[in-house]
Amino acid sequence: MQRFFDVFFSVLAIFFLLPLLIPIICILKLTGESEVFYIQQRVGQDGKKFGLLKLATMLQNSSNIGTRDITIRDDPRVLPFGKFLRKTKINELPQLWNIVIGNMSIVGPRPMIPSTYANYSKRAQDSLNTLKPGLTGIGSIIFRDEELYLVGLKEPMEFYIKNIIPYKSDLEIWFVENNSLLLYLKIILATIWVVIFPRSKIIDTVFKGLPSKPKSLR
């Protein structure tokens, strides 16, 4: 049933978003480094890798520059128009195609780059591998402003590995253990809500029994 909703909602979204995406594609082609789409290797269901599709927002070869695989606030690698796309999450919309072809679901654990995936515990990896990764999910909603946790840190990667990854693991395991069509629909609606009202505390109201956030992230 979720696969049906994945395809139905994704095709519908692509159709209605074309008037928005076409001018954005033109702007990207005429600005920055003229790159429109960016394909990044991510880990999917059963630990298999696939090419995740995004709109280009950063300098080419940015994964080998600066903080490499993590993005910090005011990251100099992010292009001017890319800042807008990242802030509004529009850069994630091409992943609707990943959903249509079956690499992803609308809701699921966030697909990780291999180097980040390697830092997850064996239990977390085994849990994540049971489902298709998602365009959104409980971890994506809670860490929608992930860059803010890394502001001013001398070693952002170390903090990310020691503090953010363990909590993300707990959140994604919680999702896998509680996965249902109702939770699927609730996460879609909550995602839309927090995009419109980013300061909303809806998560605490809608989702009960979530793992407690560690002190380092409060």
C-alpha positions as CSV (number, residue, x, y, z in Angstrom):
1,M,0.0,0.0,0.0
2,Q,2.8,2.4,0.8
3,R,4.4,1.8,-2.6
4,F,1.1,2.8,-4.2
5,F,1.0,6.0,-2.3
6,D,4.7,6.6,-3.0
7,V,4.2,6.5,-6.7
8,F,0.8,8.3,-6.7
9,F,2.0,11.2,-4.6
10,S,5.3,11.5,-6.3
11,V,3.9,11.6,-9.9
12,L,1.2,14.1,-8.7
13,A,3.9,16.3,-7.1
14,I,6.2,16.2,-10.2
15,F,3.2,17.3,-12.4
16,F,2.2,20.2,-10.2
17,L,5.8,21.3,-9.4
18,L,7.0,21.5,-13.0
19,P,6.0,25.2,-13.3
20,L,8.3,25.8,-10.3
21,L,11.1,23.5,-11.3
22,I,11.5,24.6,-14.9
23,P,12.5,28.3,-14.1
24,I,14.8,27.0,-11.3
25,I,16.6,24.7,-13.7
26,C,17.1,27.6,-16.1
27,I,18.5,29.8,-13.2
28,L,20.9,27.0,-12.2
29,K,22.0,26.6,-15.8
30,L,22.7,30.3,-16.2
31,T,24.4,30.9,-12.8
32,G,27.0,29.4,-10.5
33,E,28.9,26.6,-12.3
34,S,26.0,25.9,-14.7
35,E,25.4,22.5,-13.0
36,V,21.7,21.7,-12.6
37,F,21.6,18.2,-11.1
38,Y,23.9,16.6,-8.6
39,I,24.0,12.8,-8.2
40,Q,25.5,11.5,-5.0
41,Q,26.0,7.8,-4.0
42,R,23.9,6.9,-1.0
43,V,23.2,3.7,0.9
44,G,19.7,2.2,0.3
45,Q,17.7,-0.8,1.2
46,D,19.7,-4.0,1.9
47,G,22.8,-1.8,2.1
48,K,22.9,-1.3,-1.7
49,K,24.2,1.9,-3.1
50,F,22.2,4.1,-5.5
51,G,22.5,7.6,-7.1
52,L,20.4,10.1,-5.1
53,L,19.3,13.1,-7.3
54,K,19.4,16.7,-6.1
55,L,19.5,20.2,-7.5
56,A,23.0,21.5,-7.4
57,T,23.6,23.9,-4.6
58,M,27.3,23.7,-3.9
59,L,30.6,24.0,-5.7
60,Q,31.6,21.1,-7.8
61,N,33.9,18.6,-6.0
62,S,32.7,20.2,-2.7
63,S,32.9,16.7,-1.0
64,N,36.7,17.1,-1.2
65,I,36.7,20.7,0.2
66,G,36.5,22.1,3.7
67,T,34.3,20.0,6.0
68,R,33.8,17.5,3.2
69,D,30.7,15.4,3.8
70,I,28.9,17.7,6.3
71,T,27.6,21.1,5.7
72,I,27.9,23.9,8.3
73,R,26.0,27.2,8.6
74,D,27.2,29.8,6.1
75,D,29.3,27.1,4.4
76,P,31.4,28.9,1.8
77,R,30.9,26.0,-0.7
78,V,27.2,26.7,-1.0
79,L,26.4,28.9,-4.1
80,P,24.2,32.0,-3.6
81,F,21.1,30.6,-5.3
82,G,21.9,27.3,-3.6
83,K,21.3,28.9,-0.2
84,F,17.7,29.6,-1.1
85,L,17.2,26.1,-2.5
86,R,18.6,24.5,0.6
87,K,16.7,26.7,3.0
88,T,13.4,25.9,1.3
89,K,14.3,22.2,0.7
90,I,13.5,22.7,-3.0
91,N,16.9,21.1,-3.7
92,E,15.5,17.8,-2.5
93,L,12.6,17.7,-4.9
94,P,14.4,15.7,-7.7
95,Q,14.3,12.8,-5.3
96,L,10.7,12.4,-6.3
97,W,12.2,10.6,-9.3
98,N,14.2,8.3,-7.1
99,I,10.9,7.4,-5.5
100,V,9.1,6.7,-8.8
101,I,11.8,4.3,-10.0
102,G,11.9,2.5,-6.6
103,N,15.2,3.6,-5.0
104,M,13.3,5.5,-2.2
105,S,10.0,5.9,-0.4
106,I,8.4,9.3,0.5
107,V,8.9,8.3,4.2
108,G,11.8,6.4,5.6
109,P,15.2,6.6,7.2
110,R,17.3,9.3,5.5
111,P,19.6,7.8,2.8
112,M,23.2,8.2,4.0
113,I,26.5,8.6,2.1
114,P,28.7,5.5,2.6
115,S,31.2,7.2,5.0
116,T,28.4,8.4,7.3
117,Y,26.7,5.0,7.2
118,A,29.9,3.3,8.3
119,N,29.8,5.3,11.5
120,Y,26.4,3.8,12.5
121,S,26.3,0.8,14.8
122,K,25.7,-2.7,13.4
123,R,22.3,-2.7,15.0
124,A,21.3,0.6,13.4
125,Q,22.6,-0.5,10.0
126,D,20.7,-3.8,10.2
127,S,17.5,-1.9,11.1
128,L,17.9,0.8,8.4
129,N,18.6,-1.9,5.7
130,T,15.1,-3.4,6.2
131,L,13.3,-0.3,4.6
132,K,13.8,1.9,1.6
133,P,15.3,5.3,2.6
134,G,12.9,8.3,2.5
135,L,12.6,11.8,1.1
136,T,11.5,12.7,4.6
137,G,11.3,10.9,7.9
138,I,11.3,11.4,11.7
139,G,15.1,12.1,11.6
140,S,14.8,14.5,8.7
141,I,12.1,16.5,10.5
142,I,13.9,16.7,13.8
143,F,17.3,17.5,12.1
144,R,15.8,19.8,9.5
145,D,18.2,22.5,10.8
146,E,21.1,20.2,11.4
147,E,23.7,22.8,10.4
148,L,22.7,24.9,13.5
149,Y,24.1,22.2,15.8
150,L,27.5,22.6,14.2
151,V,27.8,26.4,14.4
152,G,31.1,27.6,16.0
153,L,32.6,24.1,16.6
154,K,36.3,23.6,16.0
155,E,35.7,19.9,15.2
156,P,32.2,19.6,13.6
157,M,32.8,16.1,12.2
158,E,33.8,14.8,15.7
159,F,30.7,16.3,17.2
160,Y,28.6,14.9,14.4
161,I,29.9,11.4,14.9
162,K,29.7,11.4,18.7
163,N,26.4,13.2,19.3
164,I,24.2,13.5,16.2
165,I,24.7,10.0,14.7
166,P,23.8,8.1,17.9
167,Y,20.6,10.1,18.3
168,K,19.7,9.8,14.6
169,S,20.3,6.1,15.0
170,D,17.8,5.9,17.8
171,L,15.2,7.9,15.9
172,E,15.5,5.8,12.8
173,I,15.3,2.5,14.8
174,W,12.2,3.9,16.5
175,F,10.7,4.6,13.0
176,V,11.5,1.1,11.7
177,E,10.0,-0.5,14.9
178,N,6.8,1.6,14.7
179,N,6.4,1.7,10.9
180,S,2.8,1.8,9.7
181,L,0.6,3.5,7.1
182,L,-0.7,5.8,9.8
183,L,2.9,6.9,10.8
184,Y,3.7,7.2,7.1
185,L,0.8,9.7,6.6
186,K,1.5,11.6,9.9
187,I,5.2,12.1,8.9
188,I,4.1,13.5,5.5
189,L,1.7,15.9,7.1
190,A,4.2,16.9,9.8
191,T,6.9,17.6,7.1
192,I,4.6,19.9,5.2
193,W,3.7,21.7,8.4
194,V,7.2,22.3,9.6
195,V,8.2,23.6,6.1
196,I,5.4,26.2,6.4
197,F,5.9,26.8,10.1
198,P,9.6,26.0,10.9
199,R,9.4,27.1,14.5
200,S,6.5,24.8,15.2
201,K,6.7,22.2,18.1
202,I,4.3,19.8,16.4
203,I,6.8,16.9,16.7
204,D,6.3,16.8,20.5
205,T,2.5,16.8,20.1
206,V,2.1,14.3,17.2
207,F,4.8,11.7,17.8
208,K,4.7,10.0,21.2
209,G,7.4,7.8,22.6
210,L,10.3,9.2,20.7
211,P,13.8,8.6,22.0
212,S,14.9,11.4,24.4
213,K,17.2,14.0,22.9
214,P,20.7,14.0,24.6
215,K,21.8,17.1,26.5
216,S,24.4,17.9,24.0
217,L,21.6,18.6,21.4
218,R,19.1,20.5,23.5
